[in-house]
Amino acid sequence: MRELLRALPRRLQGVRPALRRRSFRPGTESLEQRQLLATDVLTYHNDNARTGQNLTEGVLNAATLNPGSFGKLFSYQVDGDIYAQPLYNTGVLINRTLHDVVYVATTHGSVYAFDATNNLGPNAGPLWAKSLIAPEAGVTTVTGADLNTTNFTELGIIGTPVIDKASGTLYVDVMTKVNTTSGPLIEHRLHALDVSSGQEKFGGPVIVQATVPGTGDGGDTVSFNAAKQLQRSALLLNNGVVYVAFASFDRVPYHGWLMAYNASNLQQVGAFCVTPNSRQGSIWMSGGGPAADAYGNVYVATANGKFSADTGGSDYGDSVLRLVTGGNGLQVADYYSPSNQHLLDSQDQDLGSGGVVLLPNQAGGPLPLMIAADKNGTIYLLNRDNLGGFHPDSDQIVHKTPAGTIGLLNGDSNLWLGAYDTPAYFNNLLYYAAPGDSLKAFPVAGGQLADTPVSLSNHKFAYPGSTPSISANGAFGGIVWVLENSKTSAILRAYDASNLGNEIYNSLMSGTRDQFGPGVKFATPTVADGKVFVGSRGLLTVFGDLRSAYVNGQRNLLSQGFKKNQVYLMLSSSPNFVWHPATPALTKLLDKQAQSGFTKQKPRRVPAHPIGPRLIPQRPNRRRAQ
């Protein structure tokens, strides 16, 4: 058996698997090929349009998704809750080794980089971990008690970071509490971290601050008050500018803010306050991020607050905004506010609860379109070239569905629980999973949106619903992934994108085998290269193909791209890991060893590492925040 083993050079351990649909020696593809064919998820919901679709998935499909072949591979423990969507970056050079890396950010103010392929040997813990607090120096995370809110235990990182692959930089906002002799000082700081090491770049971090003209706080100016502002929305990187949006904890006085920073030096290039002459107007979108088009326009939806733009004012509560960044900073170029804006505001049915999505150009529909939705369960189809303004008698927009198109009618208040997610778009279908409602697919054709779904799931989702993600191989093999929140164990579900009545997989189908940590609100799964990455309370869990290999009694997807499955072993005579084809005889032997336990009986023909990898990562270094 040993004669058949082919040693894997130490310098290539962790290298990305061979290219799909080709057969050649592992590790021989060039870095350029590796990056060209890689599937990266560097921003929330996959792209700046926020479509949620990954169209380069060649492994996961209806045939491979069943409880017998797909399930939980392994988990990594982290030091806090994971609200931010995991990000996936291929071909990252860390400690002279190329890795496909999954990045997670926690409420304890830490960023982790884990190997996305396996958790073996040196990959058992984080490749690096960076704590952005320094308790020994009096810099800690902010707790829910500090802000008189029960929605969070602590608030370090909530919003999804963003990665610039060209410069190798991860941008993230962290909320911290600096304990001074005069009392605690709460700050938001924007960090730029090297994706290979976690080290600070560009002289960061910078403290988020801004002051604009306005009377909303009782004077002539309104200043950013970090203690009142929640950074829930995902960050956006577009045309060399990082955008950071802010909401609130519903503790007045607060305002919605959008900040813009030069990505190369972290200098602020714009600051926009949604309600400078009143209050509220959060930008939260249930964790969704500002969207952007190729021309540099940025789109957001705002929450409850006063609206006065139609009379020459500068307050934009319950509105969809198109903003531009230029020599005059960050300014509104166009807007839409519903004709019933005042009613939405007074009944807490804000337009800003749902994330925005920019649709690709439609055949037969010349208009560049976008989607927004509100708590009232109404979906809005807007022309990005002319959002529609405000008209008190009728809405001058492309289309508006009836209230309750998505969501559940709350019998106590007689109000709808509608959009608390960002929809996904695939093959001219728009997917929503609202609370108390089914996952629904609405057709978008000829520049129009249907009021009724063409497909829906049998299962109805608990509050707050779910943000769907799409995996497909081009236009084929579409799967809709949703992560359902639960206080005991979150549930990962997968549906046939062409028939939502067909639930292909869920993490409850195999008893406790695939269960993982309790869920958090607005969590979004990341799907890439045959794996699904999900965050929960204190855990990052990786799902994938269970058939690829057994190592130390654990199944791991290790080599999805090779012509034949491979097994990752450690020889008793060598410290190096090696690859070996997963032949039926070897698989049978490893299955037998897995059942009896490697620690109880040493394999007779295939010596293996006698002790499984340590799954708990090392604690991040507690360095003083810079």
Wavefront OBJ file of the C-alpha trace (Angstrom):
o trace
v 0.000 0.000 0.000
v 2.811 2.381 0.861
v 4.317 2.008 -2.580
v 1.132 3.527 -3.961
v 1.313 6.597 -1.764
v 2.547 9.747 -3.439
v 4.089 12.310 -1.111
v 2.639 15.795 -1.139
v 5.430 18.386 -0.778
v 5.213 20.376 2.433
v 5.175 23.647 0.512
v 2.009 22.610 -1.319
v -0.017 21.489 1.666
v -3.340 23.298 1.659
v -3.045 24.228 -2.043
v -6.313 24.599 -3.869
v -7.600 21.356 -5.487
v -7.027 20.716 -9.171
v -9.206 22.440 -11.723
v -12.623 20.950 -12.194
v -13.264 18.657 -15.152
v -9.545 18.261 -15.803
v -7.161 15.560 -14.731
v -3.641 16.489 -13.808
v -1.322 16.352 -10.859
v -2.484 18.274 -7.789
v -0.768 21.558 -7.149
v 0.612 21.935 -10.710
v -1.862 24.576 -11.834
v -0.502 28.104 -11.962
v -1.583 30.778 -9.526
v -3.159 32.618 -12.466
v -5.250 29.560 -13.363
v -6.146 29.074 -9.738
v -7.460 32.634 -9.410
v -9.196 32.579 -12.802
v -11.296 29.533 -11.919
v -11.717 30.310 -8.249
v -15.068 31.099 -6.690
v -14.601 33.977 -4.295
v -17.256 35.423 -1.998
v -15.641 38.680 -0.956
v -18.718 40.717 -0.096
v -22.186 40.261 1.354
v -24.559 38.293 -0.878
v -21.781 37.565 -3.391
v -21.658 40.787 -5.414
v -22.236 44.530 -5.226
v -25.655 44.090 -6.843
v -26.481 41.859 -3.817
v -28.025 39.106 -6.010
v -26.853 36.314 -3.716
v -25.941 34.055 -6.625
v -22.853 31.902 -7.177
v -23.021 30.652 -10.768
v -19.735 28.709 -10.754
v -20.731 25.869 -8.445
v -19.777 22.598 -10.155
v -20.023 20.261 -7.159
v -23.307 20.866 -5.367
v -26.467 19.866 -7.236
v -29.659 17.928 -6.650
v -27.853 14.622 -7.226
v -25.164 15.257 -4.611
v -27.497 16.752 -2.022
v -28.999 13.988 0.061
v -28.511 13.030 3.700
v -26.392 10.060 2.727
v -23.766 12.061 0.874
v -24.016 15.637 2.176
v -23.758 16.956 5.698
v -21.692 18.617 8.395
v -17.958 18.141 7.878
v -16.447 20.044 10.793
v -16.792 23.153 12.931
v -14.454 25.830 14.246
v -15.062 27.436 17.622
v -14.787 31.207 17.919
v -15.012 33.684 20.781
v -18.393 35.267 20.043
v -21.541 35.150 17.933
v -21.283 35.327 14.133
v -23.821 37.755 12.682
v -21.648 38.687 9.700
v -21.770 36.472 6.629
v -18.602 34.342 6.293
v -16.375 35.470 3.416
v -14.453 33.074 1.170
v -11.142 33.974 -0.461
v -9.165 31.513 -2.595
v -5.433 31.233 -3.084
v -4.288 33.236 -0.057
v -0.609 32.885 0.829
v -0.309 32.420 4.593
v 2.964 31.291 6.172
v 4.363 30.378 2.744
v 1.389 28.101 1.996
v -1.561 28.742 -0.304
v -4.942 28.312 1.340
v -8.555 28.740 0.420
v -9.651 30.792 3.413
v -12.967 31.461 5.128
v -13.057 34.630 7.248
v -15.466 35.156 10.125
v -16.018 38.134 12.422
v -17.480 37.922 15.913
v -19.383 40.037 18.388
v -16.341 39.802 20.659
v -14.444 41.977 18.211
v -12.301 39.272 16.593
v -11.605 38.332 12.983
v -10.556 34.750 12.207
v -9.009 33.220 9.089
v -9.613 29.463 8.792
v -8.619 26.976 6.139
v -11.821 26.303 4.200
v -10.776 22.917 2.858
v -10.078 20.887 5.986
v -9.374 21.151 9.695
v -6.472 18.720 9.776
v -3.062 19.089 11.343
v -1.949 22.722 11.205
v -5.441 23.707 10.036
v -7.051 22.541 13.278
v -6.999 26.107 14.580
v -7.128 29.489 12.887
v -4.520 30.331 10.271
v -4.526 33.651 12.075
v -6.828 35.427 14.487
v -6.922 39.134 15.236
v -8.541 40.630 18.295
v -9.564 44.237 17.703
v -10.012 44.963 21.387
v -7.446 45.208 24.181
v -8.982 44.498 27.619
v -5.610 44.849 29.328
v -5.509 48.439 28.051
v -9.140 49.164 28.917
v -10.506 48.661 25.381
v -13.393 46.177 25.371
v -16.471 45.371 23.358
v -19.721 47.155 24.091
v -22.287 45.037 25.940
v -26.036 45.081 25.583
v -26.257 46.394 29.140
v -24.075 49.367 28.151
v -26.734 50.391 25.609
v -29.830 49.237 27.485
v -30.703 46.686 24.795
v -31.484 42.980 25.092
v -30.953 42.286 21.385
v -27.247 41.599 21.870
v -24.998 40.244 24.598
v -22.077 42.192 23.179
v -21.488 44.256 20.060
v -18.041 44.028 18.590
v -18.601 43.205 14.910
v -22.143 42.853 13.554
v -21.965 44.041 9.928
v -20.365 41.814 7.282
v -16.831 42.928 6.321
v -15.670 43.298 2.720
v -12.471 42.091 1.033
v -10.421 43.781 -1.682
v -8.665 40.868 -3.373
v -6.393 43.127 -5.452
v -4.771 44.703 -2.395
v -5.291 41.753 -0.066
v -7.271 43.811 2.445
v -10.261 43.056 4.654
v -12.259 46.084 5.869
v -14.350 45.800 9.022
v -16.102 48.107 11.507
v -15.707 47.358 15.217
v -17.653 48.915 18.074
v -15.507 49.325 21.182
v -15.667 50.812 24.660
v -12.619 52.705 25.879
v -12.581 52.920 29.662
v -11.081 56.277 30.633
v -10.727 58.075 33.964
v -13.656 60.299 33.030
v -15.882 57.361 32.095
v -16.424 54.932 29.209
v -16.057 56.244 25.658
v -17.853 54.289 22.926
v -16.346 54.360 19.439
v -16.733 52.806 16.014
v -13.433 52.114 14.283
v -12.828 51.145 10.663
v -9.985 48.639 10.308
v -8.092 47.535 7.205
v -6.518 44.117 7.823
v -4.045 42.179 5.702
v -5.837 39.007 4.549
v -2.625 36.978 4.960
v -1.766 37.996 8.514
v -4.501 40.126 10.086
v -2.086 43.016 10.536
v -3.358 46.587 10.288
v -2.816 48.415 7.004
v -2.943 52.006 5.705
v -2.356 53.512 9.129
v -5.602 52.107 10.486
v -7.775 51.893 12.336
v -9.593 55.217 11.998
v -12.298 56.441 14.358
v -15.650 56.925 12.608
v -16.808 60.493 13.079
v -18.653 63.175 11.119
v -20.508 66.450 11.552
v -23.042 67.872 9.088
v -25.306 70.951 9.067
v -28.691 70.313 10.648
v -31.049 71.089 13.495
v -31.996 67.523 14.410
v -30.059 67.560 17.686
v -31.174 71.031 18.767
v -28.273 73.050 17.390
v -26.871 74.073 14.030
v -25.017 70.824 13.397
v -25.530 67.092 13.859
v -22.573 64.937 14.880
v -22.164 61.183 14.670
v -22.775 59.679 18.120
v -21.207 56.211 18.200
v -23.096 55.202 21.354
v -26.404 55.573 19.498
v -25.399 53.932 16.222
v -25.497 50.215 15.342
v -23.378 49.059 12.420
v -25.570 46.182 11.177
v -25.460 46.645 7.395
v -22.750 44.913 5.394
v -19.850 47.043 4.193
v -19.538 47.932 0.503
v -16.372 48.378 -1.569
v -16.938 50.094 -4.901
v -14.582 52.000 -7.183
v -11.920 52.313 -4.513
v -14.299 53.573 -1.812
v -15.425 51.706 1.322
v -18.971 52.517 2.456
v -20.158 51.937 6.040
v -23.844 52.362 6.942
v -25.246 52.896 10.428
v -28.571 52.220 12.105
v -29.545 52.389 15.779
v -30.699 50.618 18.921
v -33.981 52.573 18.893
v -32.605 54.828 21.603
v -33.164 58.451 20.581
v -31.670 60.690 19.508
v -30.189 58.786 16.592
v -29.861 59.149 12.825
v -29.095 57.002 9.840
v -25.597 57.558 8.439
v -23.575 56.477 5.421
v -19.824 57.065 5.575
v -17.386 56.815 2.655
v -13.622 56.165 2.970
v -10.792 55.985 0.488
v -9.866 52.296 0.446
v -6.141 52.975 -0.028
v -5.585 55.319 2.933
v -8.818 55.254 5.038
v -9.352 58.976 4.621
v -13.018 59.951 4.797
v -14.325 61.179 1.438
v -17.984 61.598 2.337
v -20.532 61.538 5.162
v -24.301 61.513 4.672
v -26.916 61.876 7.431
v -30.395 60.607 6.505
v -32.288 62.978 8.834
v -30.135 66.015 9.694
v -33.146 68.152 10.594
v -35.110 65.511 12.515
v -34.314 62.047 13.867
v -34.272 58.333 13.009
v -33.881 57.216 9.379
v -31.631 54.215 10.087
v -29.875 52.272 7.337
v -30.077 48.668 8.541
v -31.806 46.525 5.856
v -31.779 43.478 8.187
v -28.043 43.110 7.703
v -28.113 43.692 3.953
v -25.511 45.947 2.421
v -25.661 49.073 0.294
v -25.690 48.064 -3.386
v -23.671 49.659 -6.184
v -23.639 49.686 -9.967
v -20.754 49.948 -12.416
v -21.120 53.740 -12.600
v -20.373 54.273 -8.925
v -23.967 54.874 -7.811
v -24.775 53.565 -4.334
v -28.275 52.454 -3.321
v -29.766 52.096 0.169
v -33.185 51.851 1.799
v -33.882 53.906 4.914
v -36.096 53.155 7.904
v -38.710 55.101 9.882
v -38.162 58.830 10.055
v -39.372 62.175 8.814
v -39.456 62.825 5.072
v -39.169 66.375 3.694
v -37.279 66.109 0.412
v -40.417 66.844 -1.636
v -40.649 70.316 -0.069
v -36.987 71.204 -0.373
v -35.916 69.616 2.894
v -33.094 67.173 3.472
v -34.730 64.387 5.514
v -35.195 61.015 3.790
v -36.986 58.641 6.167
v -38.647 55.573 4.567
v -36.981 56.080 1.208
v -34.837 54.347 -1.388
v -31.838 56.538 -2.208
v -29.301 56.708 -4.999
v -26.149 58.448 -3.798
v -22.972 59.539 -5.540
v -19.524 60.316 -4.168
v -17.601 63.198 -5.701
v -15.895 66.471 -5.010
v -18.784 67.547 -2.773
v -18.706 64.379 -0.730
v -21.625 61.954 -0.545
v -24.886 63.346 -1.917
v -28.377 62.165 -2.896
v -28.786 62.020 -6.674
v -32.295 60.516 -6.742
v -34.865 59.072 -4.356
v -38.192 57.290 -4.011
v -40.539 57.512 -1.039
v -43.916 55.687 -1.071
v -47.118 57.684 -1.244
v -48.058 56.210 2.159
v -44.700 57.113 3.672
v -46.275 58.873 6.652
v -48.397 55.783 7.439
v -45.394 53.473 7.183
v -43.504 55.708 9.586
v -46.295 56.007 12.146
v -46.983 52.243 12.183
v -43.357 51.084 12.214
v -43.713 49.440 8.797
v -40.501 50.955 7.549
v -39.209 50.574 4.036
v -35.688 50.038 5.344
v -36.269 46.559 6.792
v -35.536 44.802 3.499
v -32.262 44.811 1.593
v -31.972 46.223 -1.927
v -30.997 44.204 -5.018
v -29.954 45.543 -8.427
v -31.337 43.379 -11.223
v -29.474 42.634 -14.465
v -30.951 44.154 -17.617
v -34.125 42.347 -18.639
v -34.918 41.105 -22.133
v -37.792 43.203 -23.402
v -37.407 45.631 -20.539
v -34.950 48.429 -21.269
v -34.971 49.928 -17.793
v -32.197 49.193 -15.270
v -34.220 47.862 -12.367
v -33.853 47.338 -8.634
v -35.839 45.734 -5.826
v -36.769 46.912 -2.336
v -39.361 45.701 0.192
v -40.854 46.815 3.512
v -42.258 45.418 6.751
v -45.716 45.745 5.194
v -44.896 42.853 2.869
v -44.847 45.071 -0.228
v -42.206 44.551 -2.930
v -41.143 47.588 -4.975
v -39.757 47.381 -8.530
v -37.924 50.631 -9.309
v -36.236 52.195 -12.329
v -32.695 53.018 -11.263
v -32.501 55.849 -13.778
v -35.598 57.481 -12.265
v -36.467 56.098 -8.846
v -39.809 57.873 -8.756
v -39.599 60.693 -6.189
v -42.607 61.274 -3.962
v -46.204 61.667 -5.117
v -48.872 61.727 -2.388
v -51.682 60.495 -4.650
v -49.976 57.654 -6.539
v -46.554 56.057 -6.825
v -44.705 56.851 -10.045
v -42.668 53.645 -10.145
v -42.472 50.549 -12.343
v -44.497 48.290 -10.036
v -45.611 47.849 -6.442
v -47.139 44.597 -5.143
v -50.034 44.561 -2.650
v -49.346 44.626 1.083
v -48.841 41.141 2.432
v -47.300 39.758 -0.754
v -44.701 38.285 1.578
v -44.884 37.715 5.314
v -47.393 37.071 8.059
v -50.285 39.181 9.301
v -49.812 39.857 13.003
v -53.207 39.316 14.593
v -52.368 41.415 17.643
v -51.540 44.571 15.694
v -53.246 43.739 12.397
v -49.950 44.683 10.737
v -47.750 42.617 8.484
v -44.394 41.094 9.357
v -42.925 41.393 5.884
v -39.369 41.796 4.613
v -36.551 41.166 7.081
v -34.084 39.897 4.530
v -32.347 40.521 1.233
v -33.886 38.503 -1.608
v -31.850 36.403 -4.035
v -32.124 36.577 -7.826
v -31.581 33.721 -10.299
v -32.895 32.842 -13.779
v -35.466 35.662 -13.817
v -36.834 34.672 -10.423
v -36.749 36.655 -7.191
v -36.643 34.595 -3.979
v -38.026 35.781 -0.626
v -38.307 33.902 2.687
v -40.324 36.196 4.960
v -41.387 35.380 8.554
v -44.442 33.161 8.885
v -44.391 32.541 5.159
v -43.040 30.102 2.608
v -39.922 30.584 0.546
v -41.400 32.125 -2.613
v -40.174 32.643 -6.180
v -41.592 35.641 -8.078
v -41.048 35.909 -11.854
v -39.339 38.992 -13.270
v -39.865 39.203 -17.027
v -40.098 41.965 -19.613
v -39.295 44.552 -16.978
v -42.212 43.526 -14.782
v -42.594 41.731 -11.456
v -45.449 39.288 -10.815
v -47.647 39.743 -7.729
v -47.963 36.013 -7.114
v -45.193 33.391 -6.838
v -44.757 30.607 -9.375
v -43.226 28.340 -6.749
v -43.207 28.125 -2.962
v -41.942 25.838 -0.228
v -44.132 23.711 1.987
v -42.214 24.872 5.043
v -42.972 28.267 6.551
v -40.175 30.172 8.203
v -40.038 31.440 11.748
v -39.289 35.082 12.519
v -37.359 36.869 11.094
v -37.362 34.697 7.979
v -34.191 34.087 6.018
v -31.923 35.632 3.385
v -31.595 33.086 0.528
v -28.369 32.307 -1.329
v -28.127 30.638 -4.742
v -25.635 28.095 -6.049
v -25.729 26.970 -9.683
v -23.560 25.891 -12.579
v -24.376 28.728 -14.949
v -28.116 28.632 -15.574
v -28.387 25.006 -14.463
v -28.562 23.048 -11.222
v -29.847 25.952 -9.165
v -30.176 25.411 -5.411
v -31.667 27.906 -2.969
v -29.963 27.827 0.424
v -31.549 29.316 3.524
v -30.395 29.412 7.127
v -33.300 29.392 9.548
v -32.819 30.954 12.951
v -33.453 28.847 16.050
v -32.586 29.273 19.717
v -31.456 25.631 20.014
v -29.834 24.843 16.659
v -30.058 26.805 13.445
v -31.327 24.844 10.437
v -29.685 24.803 7.011
v -32.163 24.111 4.197
v -31.656 23.559 0.466
v -34.372 23.747 -2.203
v -34.555 23.035 -5.908
v -34.520 26.543 -7.402
v -36.962 25.514 -10.146
v -39.392 23.840 -7.738
v -39.389 25.120 -4.174
v -41.789 22.360 -3.201
v -38.781 20.052 -3.445
v -36.700 20.467 -0.299
v -33.552 18.546 -1.209
v -31.827 18.728 2.149
v -32.075 20.108 5.650
v -29.793 19.655 8.628
v -32.494 17.845 10.624
v -32.813 14.944 8.182
v -30.053 12.887 9.827
v -30.955 13.317 13.460
v -28.263 15.113 15.419
v -25.424 14.404 12.962
v -25.690 17.714 11.100
v -26.944 19.957 13.886
v -24.837 22.932 14.920
v -25.002 26.011 17.102
v -27.998 28.172 18.013
v -28.805 30.693 15.306
v -28.631 34.468 15.197
v -30.910 36.881 13.394
v -30.311 37.693 9.731
v -27.498 35.127 9.288
v -26.675 34.302 5.675
v -25.006 31.110 4.362
v -21.996 31.270 2.041
v -21.786 28.681 -0.744
v -18.575 28.099 -2.701
v -16.515 25.271 -4.182
v -18.683 22.444 -2.951
v -19.060 23.700 0.580
v -21.552 25.708 2.624
v -20.261 27.905 5.463
v -22.662 28.963 8.197
v -22.150 31.101 11.261
v -24.001 30.729 14.550
v -23.421 31.386 18.241
v -19.758 30.656 18.809
v -19.337 28.322 15.831
v -18.432 28.344 12.154
v -19.734 25.118 10.618
v -18.720 23.714 7.243
v -20.997 21.456 5.208
v -20.007 19.416 2.174
v -19.684 16.008 0.527
v -19.385 13.293 3.173
v -18.162 10.644 0.728
v -14.810 12.135 -0.181
v -12.667 10.838 2.663
v -12.416 9.637 6.229
v -9.624 11.021 8.379
v -9.258 10.069 12.044
v -12.859 8.925 12.163
v -14.181 12.160 10.632
v -15.456 12.608 7.121
v -13.893 15.530 5.261
v -14.234 16.877 1.730
v -10.612 17.245 0.763
v -10.179 17.080 -2.986
v -13.356 17.807 -4.885
v -11.457 18.755 -8.030
v -9.364 15.600 -8.579
v -10.328 13.022 -11.171
v -10.582 10.474 -8.380
v -11.303 11.012 -4.715
v -8.238 11.312 -2.521
v -7.531 10.530 1.109
v -5.295 12.688 3.302
v -3.136 10.476 5.543
v -0.143 10.745 7.839
v 2.462 7.988 7.701
v 3.799 6.673 10.986
v 7.296 6.933 9.491
v 6.968 10.522 8.282
v 5.622 13.824 9.661
v 4.271 14.765 6.227
v 0.676 14.349 5.100
v 0.253 12.496 1.806
v -2.464 11.995 -0.788
v -3.770 8.583 -1.830
v -6.593 7.602 -4.219
v -9.709 6.599 -2.266
v -9.977 3.103 -3.723
v -12.855 0.866 -2.593
v -10.476 -1.327 -0.596
v -8.887 1.645 1.185
v -12.250 3.290 1.833
v -13.573 0.035 3.306
v -10.534 -0.201 5.553
v -10.870 3.400 6.723
v -14.589 2.932 7.321
v -13.780 -0.019 9.531
v -11.142 1.954 11.383
v -13.520 4.891 11.780
v -16.151 2.641 13.329
v -13.717 1.140 15.820
v -11.860 4.413 16.422
v -8.296 5.165 15.419
v -7.289 5.712 19.016
v -8.355 2.193 20.016
v -6.738 0.144 17.270
v -3.809 1.013 15.051
v -4.480 0.244 11.369
v -2.591 -2.803 10.195
v -1.938 -1.723 6.617
v -2.366 2.062 6.535
v -0.662 3.746 9.502
v -2.546 6.917 10.351
v -2.165 9.749 12.803
v -3.394 8.210 16.094
v -4.903 11.374 17.520
v -7.466 13.584 15.833
v -6.854 17.288 15.305
v -7.593 19.712 18.098
v -10.779 21.531 17.057
v -10.609 24.483 19.446
v -8.574 27.319 17.899
v -6.034 29.264 19.860
v -7.269 32.441 21.420
v -6.463 35.534 19.385
v -3.696 37.764 20.629
v -5.062 40.546 22.780
v -3.142 43.452 21.380
v -3.898 47.012 22.118
v -6.236 48.555 19.551
v -4.324 50.982 17.398
l 1 2 3 4 5 6 7 8 9 10 11 12 13 14 15 16 17 18 19 20 21 22 23 24 25 26 27 28 29 30 31 32 33 34 35 36 37 38 39 40 41 42 43 44 45 46 47 48 49 50 51 52 53 54 55 56 57 58 59 60 61 62 63 64 65 66 67 68 69 70 71 72 73 74 75 76 77 78 79 80 81 82 83 84 85 86 87 88 89 90 91 92 93 94 95 96 97 98 99 100 101 102 103 104 105 106 107 108 109 110 111 112 113 114 115 116 117 118 119 120 121 122 123 124 125 126 127 128 129 130 131 132 133 134 135 136 137 138 139 140 141 142 143 144 145 146 147 148 149 150 151 152 153 154 155 156 157 158 159 160 161 162 163 164 165 166 167 168 169 170 171 172 173 174 175 176 177 178 179 180 181 182 183 184 185 186 187 188 189 190 191 192 193 194 195 196 197 198 199 200 201 202 203 204 205 206 207 208 209 210 211 212 213 214 215 216 217 218 219 220 221 222 223 224 225 226 227 228 229 230 231 232 233 234 235 236 237 238 239 240 241 242 243 244 245 246 247 248 249 250 251 252 253 254 255 256 257 258 259 260 261 262 263 264 265 266 267 268 269 270 271 272 273 274 275 276 277 278 279 280 281 282 283 284 285 286 287 288 289 290 291 292 293 294 295 296 297 298 299 300 301 302 303 304 305 306 307 308 309 310 311 312 313 314 315 316 317 318 319 320 321 322 323 324 325 326 327 328 329 330 331 332 333 334 335 336 337 338 339 340 341 342 343 344 345 346 347 348 349 350 351 352 353 354 355 356 357 358 359 360 361 362 363 364 365 366 367 368 369 370 371 372 373 374 375 376 377 378 379 380 381 382 383 384 385 386 387 388 389 390 391 392 393 394 395 396 397 398 399 400 401 402 403 404 405 406 407 408 409 410 411 412 413 414 415 416 417 418 419 420 421 422 423 424 425 426 427 428 429 430 431 432 433 434 435 436 437 438 439 440 441 442 443 444 445 446 447 448 449 450 451 452 453 454 455 456 457 458 459 460 461 462 463 464 465 466 467 468 469 470 471 472 473 474 475 476 477 478 479 480 481 482 483 484 485 486 487 488 489 490 491 492 493 494 495 496 497 498 499 500 501 502 503 504 505 506 507 508 509 510 511 512 513 514 515 516 517 518 519 520 521 522 523 524 525 526 527 528 529 530 531 532 533 534 535 536 537 538 539 540 541 542 543 544 545 546 547 548 549 550 551 552 553 554 555 556 557 558 559 560 561 562 563 564 565 566 567 568 569 570 571 572 573 574 575 576 577 578 579 580 581 582 583 584 585 586 587 588 589 590 591 592 593 594 595 596 597 598 599 600 601 602 603 604 605 606 607 608 609 610 611 612 613 614 615 616 617 618 619 620 621 622 623 624 625 626
